[in-house]
Amino acid sequence: MDSLTLQTQSFATSAAVAGFSLFFLFLFLLLRLRPHKHKHEGLPPVPAVPGLPVIGNLLQLKEKKPYKTFTQMTHKHGPVYSIRTGASTLIVLNSAQVAKEAMVTRFSSISTRKLSNALKILTSNKCMVATSDYNEFHKTVKRHILTNFLGANAQKRHRIHREDMMENILRRFNEHVKTFSDMAVNFRNIFVSELFGLALKQALGSNVESIYVGELGSTLSREDIYKILVVDIMEGAIEVDWRDFFPYLKWIPNRNMEMKIQNLYIRRKAVMKALMNEQKKRIASGKEINCYFDHLVSEAKELTEDQMSMLIWETIIETSDTTLVTTEWAMYELAKDKNRQDRLYEELRNVCGKEKVKEEQLAKLPYLGAIFHETLRKHSPAPIVPLRYVHQDTQLGGYHIPAGSEIAINIYGCNMDEDQWEKPNEWMPERFLDEKYDPMDLYKTMAFGAGKRVCAGSLQAMLIASTAIGRLVQQFDWELGQGEEENVDTVGLTTHKLHPLQVKLTCRNQ
């Protein structure tokens, strides 16, 4: 694989560029953090900041969680407002009604993505279902992923893998209880390991324990593979390059950031190539498996090798990541709230008796479903939808939105809307027992989006998370480890728990 090369520069040139970069970094802070009024009449209102603009907004953004800052701004400026982000105008939507208008009614005007420099590299310039523009490529690859991986029929075929995963998770928790009955267990270590195994089986046909990667010159363990394919990419995806906000200054180098992202891309590509080569050998030997790789090899002749690699990797990272967030937060909330945990346990006993809860029983377990949806509402795995680009003038929420603007749909803000949700900051599953909700409606909140770009993985997420929550409560009584109740910090721009959930388990006598 070609390595990255750096051009040699004289000391004088380096110093000049460094000084120039520092000047524009300060300019970035000034413009990025300060909302500006726009010349176009009819734009949504702009939050005003008293005092020194930079200081005022730095204080506003001290949490470094834009989805929370955007939500706080709604109290003064309403659910729709505009801010200036460097060379672009950003329209922030914090209302489910206006968000659905953007995703459904006005979709044709804002169906394209505008990716950061980091995401352009990491997604091979939109070679993913989730990040591609809504075009023929998107329609084709979404059809493939629904046919073999995420659609209803595909989920039936992959059910055996989900059942194996749950048995492995329960076995490992049981082993911990028998060996360390008084000690808290790291929920994430066990759950994410088995979830990653499920992702590999569905994508590649086997739960890879190790693999030699020639281009990296080493044999990687499963933990190494997980770090390169999931953890490192998630961290790289939220890297901020100040040139994203000043495209006319893209000629100014930002080499540290570029090298970091390119290195993540190279390592990910090398691992995926090694994994795919192993599966090619299997197919050549005449052994076929029901997995996404085999489907793409057989049915997606129009895809290049790089596109196939990206699409297979996409299923691995999305299966391994977002479902973890939902399940971990659900178990945190249940372990913290004994009354609601007991209520769920009684529902499981009444419906399932002493049998293990099965996926076909989920429709008969309304309180379990309510827990799933309420956790999605309060702890949405994707608090802000990837930015949409407005490529033609349109209307949103009664405002004129000019072409060239960007749309930020604040899912967290929609799900914290006091006009729609009673006591939105509280975790109250009972709200979803209202008759106005269809028990199997996966789109009660904005967590899965809406319209033509609605999340393709919503069914799988519900099946994995709901069944896991039910089985875990059937088998164990859950209690938070010492100090865990206040341990609610999240990672960066996401809603991932900053620290893995620590819980004490007691086997139930069924």
C-alpha positions as CSV (number, residue, x, y, z in Angstrom):
1,M,0.0,0.0,0.0
2,D,1.3,3.5,-0.8
3,S,2.6,5.3,2.3
4,L,1.9,9.0,2.9
5,T,4.7,11.4,1.9
6,L,5.5,14.9,3.2
7,Q,7.0,17.6,1.0
8,T,10.1,19.3,2.5
9,Q,9.7,23.0,3.3
10,S,12.2,25.6,4.4
11,F,12.1,26.9,7.9
12,A,10.9,30.3,6.7
13,T,8.0,28.9,4.8
14,S,7.0,26.6,7.7
15,A,7.0,29.5,10.1
16,A,4.9,31.6,7.7
17,V,2.4,28.9,7.2
18,A,2.3,28.2,11.0
19,G,1.6,31.8,11.7
20,F,-1.0,32.1,9.0
21,S,-2.7,28.9,10.3
22,L,-2.8,30.3,13.8
23,F,-4.4,33.5,12.6
24,F,-7.1,31.5,10.7
25,L,-7.6,29.2,13.7
26,F,-8.5,32.2,15.8
27,L,-10.7,33.5,12.9
28,F,-12.4,30.0,12.9
29,L,-13.1,30.2,16.6
30,L,-14.5,33.7,16.2
31,L,-16.8,32.8,13.3
32,R,-17.6,29.2,14.2
33,L,-18.7,30.0,17.7
34,R,-20.6,33.2,17.0
35,P,-24.0,33.1,15.4
36,H,-24.3,35.7,12.6
37,K,-27.3,37.4,11.1
38,H,-27.8,36.7,7.4
39,K,-28.8,39.0,4.6
40,H,-31.6,36.7,3.3
41,E,-35.0,37.8,4.6
42,G,-37.1,35.1,6.0
43,L,-34.3,33.0,7.5
44,P,-35.0,31.4,10.9
45,P,-34.0,33.7,13.9
46,V,-30.4,34.0,14.9
47,P,-29.4,33.6,18.6
48,A,-27.8,36.8,19.9
49,V,-24.8,36.7,22.2
50,P,-24.3,39.5,24.7
51,G,-20.8,40.8,25.4
52,L,-17.7,39.6,23.6
53,P,-18.8,37.2,20.9
54,V,-16.0,34.7,21.4
55,I,-16.1,34.6,25.2
56,G,-19.9,34.5,25.2
57,N,-20.2,31.5,22.9
58,L,-17.3,29.6,24.3
59,L,-19.2,29.7,27.6
60,Q,-22.3,28.6,25.9
61,L,-20.4,25.6,24.4
62,K,-18.5,24.7,27.5
63,E,-20.1,21.3,27.6
64,K,-18.6,20.6,24.1
65,K,-21.9,18.8,23.2
66,P,-23.5,20.7,20.4
67,Y,-26.8,18.7,20.6
68,K,-27.3,19.9,24.2
69,T,-26.3,23.5,23.4
70,F,-28.7,23.6,20.4
71,T,-31.5,22.2,22.6
72,Q,-30.8,24.9,25.3
73,M,-31.0,27.6,22.6
74,T,-34.6,26.5,21.8
75,H,-35.9,28.0,25.1
76,K,-35.0,31.5,23.8
77,H,-35.0,31.2,20.1
78,G,-37.6,28.6,19.3
79,P,-37.2,25.1,17.7
80,V,-35.8,26.4,14.4
81,Y,-33.0,29.0,14.1
82,S,-29.9,29.7,12.0
83,I,-26.3,30.2,12.9
84,R,-23.2,31.0,10.9
85,T,-20.5,28.4,10.6
86,G,-17.6,29.9,8.7
87,A,-18.6,30.1,5.1
88,S,-21.9,28.3,5.6
89,T,-25.3,29.0,7.2
90,L,-26.4,26.2,9.5
91,I,-30.2,25.8,10.1
92,V,-30.8,23.9,13.3
93,L,-34.0,21.9,13.6
94,N,-35.1,20.9,17.2
95,S,-38.7,20.0,16.5
96,A,-39.9,16.5,15.3
97,Q,-42.6,18.1,13.2
98,V,-40.1,20.3,11.3
99,A,-37.5,17.5,11.2
100,K,-40.1,15.2,9.5
101,E,-40.9,18.1,7.1
102,A,-37.2,18.2,6.2
103,M,-36.8,14.5,5.9
104,V,-40.1,13.8,4.0
105,T,-41.9,16.8,2.5
106,R,-38.8,18.8,1.5
107,F,-36.5,15.8,0.9
108,S,-36.0,16.5,-2.8
109,S,-34.4,19.8,-1.9
110,I,-32.0,18.5,0.8
111,S,-31.2,14.9,-0.3
112,T,-27.5,15.4,-0.5
113,R,-24.8,15.0,2.2
114,K,-22.0,17.5,3.0
115,L,-19.3,15.5,4.7
116,S,-16.4,16.8,6.8
117,N,-12.9,16.3,5.5
118,A,-12.4,13.4,7.9
119,L,-15.6,11.6,6.8
120,K,-14.8,12.1,3.1
121,I,-11.7,10.0,3.7
122,L,-13.1,7.5,6.1
123,T,-16.2,6.8,3.9
124,S,-14.2,6.7,0.6
125,N,-16.2,9.8,-0.5
126,K,-19.7,8.6,0.5
127,C,-19.3,4.9,-0.4
128,M,-21.8,3.9,2.3
129,V,-25.5,3.6,2.6
130,A,-25.6,6.0,5.5
131,T,-23.5,8.7,4.0
132,S,-24.1,8.6,0.3
133,D,-26.2,11.1,-1.6
134,Y,-29.7,9.9,-2.5
135,N,-28.9,8.7,-6.0
136,E,-28.8,5.4,-8.0
137,F,-25.8,4.2,-6.0
138,H,-27.7,4.7,-2.7
139,K,-30.8,3.0,-4.0
140,T,-28.7,0.0,-5.3
141,V,-26.7,-0.6,-2.2
142,K,-29.6,-0.1,0.1
143,R,-31.5,-2.8,-1.9
144,H,-28.6,-5.1,-1.4
145,I,-28.3,-4.5,2.3
146,L,-32.1,-5.0,2.9
147,T,-32.2,-8.2,0.8
148,N,-29.4,-10.0,2.6
149,F,-28.7,-8.2,5.8
150,L,-31.3,-6.0,7.4
151,G,-34.7,-6.7,5.8
152,A,-37.4,-8.8,7.5
153,N,-36.6,-12.0,5.6
154,A,-32.8,-11.5,6.1
155,Q,-33.4,-11.1,9.8
156,K,-35.2,-14.5,9.9
157,R,-32.2,-16.1,8.2
158,H,-29.7,-14.5,10.6
159,R,-31.8,-15.3,13.7
160,I,-29.6,-18.2,14.7
161,H,-26.6,-15.9,15.0
162,R,-28.5,-13.6,17.4
163,E,-29.6,-16.5,19.5
164,D,-26.0,-17.8,19.7
165,M,-24.9,-14.3,20.7
166,M,-27.4,-14.2,23.6
167,E,-26.4,-17.6,24.9
168,N,-22.8,-16.6,24.9
169,I,-23.6,-13.3,26.7
170,L,-25.6,-15.1,29.4
171,R,-23.0,-17.8,29.8
172,R,-20.3,-15.3,30.4
173,F,-22.3,-13.3,32.9
174,N,-23.2,-16.6,34.7
175,E,-19.5,-17.4,34.9
176,H,-18.8,-14.1,36.5
177,V,-21.5,-14.5,39.1
178,K,-20.3,-17.9,40.1
179,T,-16.6,-16.8,40.3
180,F,-16.9,-13.2,41.6
181,S,-20.4,-13.1,43.2
182,D,-19.7,-9.9,45.2
183,M,-17.9,-8.0,42.4
184,A,-19.4,-5.7,39.8
185,V,-19.0,-6.8,36.2
186,N,-18.0,-4.6,33.2
187,F,-21.2,-4.9,31.1
188,R,-19.6,-3.5,28.0
189,N,-16.7,-5.9,27.8
190,I,-18.9,-8.9,27.6
191,F,-21.7,-7.4,25.5
192,V,-19.6,-5.6,22.9
193,S,-17.4,-8.6,22.4
194,E,-20.3,-10.9,21.5
195,L,-22.0,-8.1,19.5
196,F,-18.9,-7.7,17.4
197,G,-18.9,-11.5,16.8
198,L,-22.4,-11.3,15.6
199,A,-21.4,-8.5,13.2
200,L,-18.6,-10.6,11.7
201,K,-20.8,-13.7,11.3
202,Q,-23.5,-11.7,9.4
203,A,-21.0,-9.8,7.3
204,L,-18.3,-12.4,6.6
205,G,-19.7,-15.7,7.7
206,S,-17.3,-16.4,10.5
207,N,-16.4,-15.0,14.0
208,V,-12.8,-14.2,13.2
209,E,-10.5,-14.7,16.2
210,S,-7.3,-13.5,14.6
211,I,-5.9,-12.7,11.1
212,Y,-2.6,-12.0,9.5
213,V,-2.5,-8.6,7.8
214,G,0.4,-8.6,5.4
215,E,0.2,-4.9,4.7
216,L,0.6,-4.2,8.4
217,G,3.1,-6.9,8.9
218,S,1.4,-8.5,11.9
219,T,-1.2,-11.0,13.1
220,L,-4.1,-9.1,14.7
221,S,-6.3,-10.5,17.6
222,R,-10.0,-10.0,17.6
223,E,-9.5,-7.1,20.0
224,D,-7.1,-5.5,17.5
225,I,-9.5,-6.0,14.7
226,Y,-12.3,-4.4,16.7
227,K,-10.2,-1.4,17.6
228,I,-9.1,-0.8,14.0
229,L,-12.6,-1.3,12.4
230,V,-14.8,0.3,15.0
231,V,-13.2,2.2,17.9
232,D,-10.5,4.1,15.9
233,I,-12.9,5.0,13.1
234,M,-15.6,6.3,15.5
235,E,-13.0,8.6,17.0
236,G,-11.7,9.7,13.7
237,A,-15.2,10.5,12.4
238,I,-15.6,13.3,14.8
239,E,-12.2,14.9,14.1
240,V,-12.7,18.6,13.4
241,D,-10.8,20.2,10.6
242,W,-11.2,24.0,10.7
243,R,-10.9,24.0,6.9
244,D,-14.4,22.3,6.8
245,F,-15.8,25.7,7.6
246,F,-13.6,27.7,5.2
247,P,-13.4,25.7,2.0
248,Y,-11.7,28.6,0.2
249,L,-8.7,28.0,2.5
250,K,-8.4,24.3,1.9
251,W,-5.0,25.0,0.3
252,I,-3.6,25.7,3.8
253,P,-2.1,22.4,5.1
254,N,-3.4,20.7,8.3
255,R,-0.9,17.8,8.1
256,N,-1.3,16.4,11.6
257,M,-5.1,15.9,11.1
258,E,-4.6,14.6,7.5
259,M,-2.0,12.1,8.5
260,K,-4.1,10.8,11.4
261,I,-7.2,10.2,9.3
262,Q,-5.2,8.8,6.4
263,N,-3.5,6.3,8.8
264,L,-6.9,5.2,10.1
265,Y,-8.2,4.7,6.6
266,I,-5.1,2.7,5.5
267,R,-5.3,0.4,8.5
268,R,-9.0,-0.1,8.1
269,K,-8.6,-0.9,4.4
270,A,-5.7,-3.3,5.1
271,V,-7.7,-5.3,7.7
272,M,-10.8,-5.4,5.5
273,K,-8.7,-6.6,2.5
274,A,-7.3,-9.4,4.7
275,L,-10.7,-10.5,6.0
276,M,-12.2,-10.5,2.5
277,N,-9.3,-12.5,1.0
278,E,-9.9,-15.2,3.6
279,Q,-13.5,-15.4,2.5
280,K,-12.5,-15.5,-1.2
281,K,-10.4,-18.6,-0.4
282,R,-13.4,-20.2,1.3
283,I,-15.7,-19.5,-1.8
284,A,-13.0,-20.8,-4.1
285,S,-12.9,-24.1,-2.1
286,G,-16.7,-24.5,-2.8
287,K,-18.0,-23.5,0.6
288,E,-20.8,-20.9,0.6
289,I,-22.4,-19.3,3.6
290,N,-25.4,-17.1,4.1
291,C,-23.6,-13.8,4.7
292,Y,-23.4,-10.4,3.2
293,F,-20.0,-10.9,1.6
294,D,-21.3,-14.0,-0.4
295,H,-24.4,-12.0,-1.4
296,L,-22.4,-9.1,-2.8
297,V,-19.9,-11.4,-4.6
298,S,-22.8,-13.2,-6.3
299,E,-25.3,-10.4,-6.8
300,A,-23.5,-7.0,-6.9
301,K,-21.2,-7.3,-9.9
302,E,-21.5,-3.6,-10.5
303,L,-19.5,-2.8,-7.3
304,T,-15.8,-2.2,-7.3
305,E,-13.6,-4.0,-4.8
306,D,-13.2,-0.8,-2.7
307,Q,-17.0,-0.2,-2.7
308,M,-17.6,-3.8,-1.6
309,S,-15.1,-3.4,1.2
310,M,-16.8,-0.2,2.4
311,L,-20.3,-1.7,2.4
312,I,-19.2,-4.8,4.3
313,W,-17.3,-2.7,6.8
314,E,-20.4,-0.4,7.2
315,T,-22.5,-3.4,8.4
316,I,-19.8,-4.4,10.9
317,I,-19.4,-0.9,12.5
318,E,-23.1,-0.2,12.6
319,T,-24.1,-3.5,14.2
320,S,-21.2,-3.3,16.7
321,D,-21.8,0.3,17.8
322,T,-25.4,1.8,18.0
323,T,-27.1,-1.3,19.5
324,L,-24.5,-1.3,22.3
325,V,-25.4,2.3,23.2
326,T,-29.1,1.5,23.5
327,T,-28.7,-1.7,25.4
328,E,-26.1,-0.4,27.8
329,W,-28.2,2.7,28.7
330,A,-31.4,0.5,29.1
331,M,-29.6,-1.7,31.6
332,Y,-28.2,1.3,33.4
333,E,-31.8,2.7,33.8
334,L,-33.2,-0.6,34.9
335,A,-30.4,-1.3,37.4
336,K,-31.0,2.2,38.8
337,D,-34.8,1.8,39.1
338,K,-35.7,-1.4,41.0
339,N,-39.5,-0.8,40.7
340,R,-39.4,-0.6,36.9
341,Q,-37.0,-3.6,36.7
342,D,-39.5,-5.6,38.8
343,R,-42.4,-4.5,36.6
344,L,-40.6,-5.8,33.5
345,Y,-39.7,-9.1,35.2
346,E,-43.3,-9.7,36.1
347,E,-44.4,-9.0,32.5
348,L,-41.8,-11.5,31.3
349,R,-43.0,-14.1,33.8
350,N,-46.7,-13.6,32.8
351,V,-46.0,-13.9,29.1
352,C,-43.1,-16.3,28.9
353,G,-43.4,-18.3,32.1
354,K,-40.2,-20.1,32.7
355,E,-39.3,-20.1,29.0
356,K,-36.7,-17.8,27.5
357,V,-38.2,-14.8,25.8
358,K,-38.2,-15.2,22.0
359,E,-38.3,-12.6,19.3
360,E,-41.9,-13.6,18.2
361,Q,-43.1,-12.7,21.7
362,L,-41.9,-9.1,21.6
363,A,-45.3,-7.9,20.3
364,K,-46.9,-9.4,23.5
365,L,-44.5,-7.5,25.8
366,P,-45.6,-3.9,25.7
367,Y,-43.6,-2.8,28.7
368,L,-40.4,-4.2,27.2
369,G,-41.1,-2.4,24.0
370,A,-41.7,0.8,26.0
371,I,-38.3,0.5,27.7
372,F,-36.7,0.1,24.3
373,H,-38.4,3.2,22.8
374,E,-37.9,5.3,25.9
375,T,-34.2,4.5,26.0
376,L,-33.9,5.5,22.3
377,R,-35.7,8.8,23.1
378,K,-33.6,9.8,26.1
379,H,-30.3,8.3,24.9
380,S,-30.5,8.5,21.1
381,P,-27.4,6.7,19.7
382,A,-27.1,9.4,17.0
383,P,-28.0,12.7,18.7
384,I,-27.5,14.8,15.5
385,V,-28.2,13.5,12.0
386,P,-25.3,13.9,9.6
387,L,-25.6,17.4,8.0
388,R,-27.9,17.7,4.9
389,Y,-27.0,20.1,2.2
390,V,-29.7,22.4,0.7
391,H,-29.1,22.3,-3.1
392,Q,-32.2,24.4,-4.0
393,D,-34.3,27.0,-2.2
394,T,-36.9,25.5,0.0
395,Q,-39.2,26.2,3.0
396,L,-39.0,24.7,6.5
397,G,-41.2,25.5,9.4
398,G,-42.5,28.6,7.5
399,Y,-39.0,29.9,6.9
400,H,-37.2,30.5,3.7
401,I,-34.1,28.3,3.4
402,P,-31.7,29.4,0.6
403,A,-29.7,27.0,-1.4
404,G,-26.2,26.6,0.0
405,S,-27.4,26.3,3.6
406,E,-26.8,23.2,5.7
407,I,-29.4,21.5,7.9
408,A,-28.6,20.0,11.3
409,I,-31.4,17.8,12.6
410,N,-31.0,17.7,16.3
411,I,-32.6,14.3,17.2
412,Y,-31.7,14.9,20.9
413,G,-33.6,18.3,20.8
414,C,-36.6,16.7,19.1
415,N,-36.8,14.0,21.8
416,M,-36.4,16.6,24.6
417,D,-39.1,18.9,23.2
418,E,-41.3,19.8,26.2
419,D,-44.2,20.6,23.9
420,Q,-44.3,16.9,22.8
421,W,-42.9,15.0,25.8
422,E,-44.0,15.3,29.5
423,K,-40.9,15.7,31.7
424,P,-38.5,14.8,28.8
425,N,-35.4,14.7,31.1
426,E,-36.9,11.7,33.0
427,W,-36.7,8.1,31.9
428,M,-40.4,7.0,31.9
429,P,-41.2,4.0,29.8
430,E,-44.8,4.2,30.8
431,R,-45.3,7.1,28.3
432,F,-45.1,4.6,25.5
433,L,-47.9,2.5,26.8
434,D,-50.4,5.1,25.6
435,E,-52.9,3.6,23.2
436,K,-51.9,6.2,20.5
437,Y,-48.7,4.1,20.0
438,D,-48.7,1.0,17.9
439,P,-46.8,-1.7,19.9
440,M,-44.6,-2.6,17.0
441,D,-44.1,0.9,15.6
442,L,-40.3,1.4,15.4
443,Y,-40.6,5.1,14.7
444,K,-42.2,6.5,17.8
445,T,-39.2,8.8,18.3
446,M,-36.8,10.4,15.8
447,A,-34.0,7.9,16.6
448,F,-34.3,6.1,13.3
449,G,-35.0,9.2,11.2
450,A,-37.9,9.3,8.7
451,G,-38.7,9.3,5.0
452,K,-36.6,7.7,2.2
453,R,-33.5,7.8,4.3
454,V,-35.0,6.1,7.3
455,C,-32.5,3.9,9.1
456,A,-32.3,0.5,7.4
457,G,-31.1,-1.2,10.6
458,S,-34.1,-0.3,12.8
459,L,-35.6,-3.8,12.8
460,Q,-32.3,-5.5,13.7
461,A,-31.7,-2.9,16.4
462,M,-35.1,-3.6,18.0
463,L,-34.7,-7.4,17.8
464,I,-31.2,-7.4,19.3
465,A,-31.7,-4.8,22.0
466,S,-35.2,-5.8,23.1
467,T,-34.4,-9.5,23.2
468,A,-31.2,-8.9,25.1
469,I,-32.9,-6.6,27.7
470,G,-35.6,-9.2,28.2
471,R,-33.2,-12.2,28.6
472,L,-30.9,-10.3,30.9
473,V,-33.7,-9.3,33.2
474,Q,-35.2,-12.8,33.1
475,Q,-32.0,-14.3,34.3
476,F,-30.5,-11.7,36.7
477,D,-31.4,-9.1,39.2
478,W,-29.5,-5.9,38.3
479,E,-27.9,-3.4,40.7
480,L,-25.6,-0.6,39.8
481,G,-22.0,-0.8,41.0
482,Q,-20.8,1.7,43.6
483,G,-20.8,5.2,42.2
484,E,-22.5,4.2,39.0
485,E,-25.7,6.2,39.4
486,E,-23.9,9.5,38.8
487,N,-21.6,8.1,36.1
488,V,-23.6,9.5,33.2
489,D,-20.9,11.4,31.2
490,T,-20.8,10.7,27.5
491,V,-18.0,10.6,24.9
492,G,-17.5,13.8,22.9
493,L,-20.2,14.5,20.3
494,T,-22.0,11.1,21.0
495,T,-24.2,9.6,23.6
496,H,-21.9,6.7,24.3
497,K,-21.3,6.3,28.1
498,L,-17.9,7.6,28.8
499,H,-17.2,4.8,31.3
500,P,-18.4,1.2,30.8
501,L,-21.4,0.2,32.9
502,Q,-20.5,-1.6,36.1
503,V,-23.3,-3.7,37.5
504,K,-23.7,-6.3,40.3
505,L,-25.7,-9.4,39.3
506,T,-27.8,-11.9,41.3
507,C,-29.2,-15.0,39.6
508,R,-33.0,-15.2,39.8
509,N,-34.8,-18.3,41.0
510,Q,-37.2,-19.0,38.2
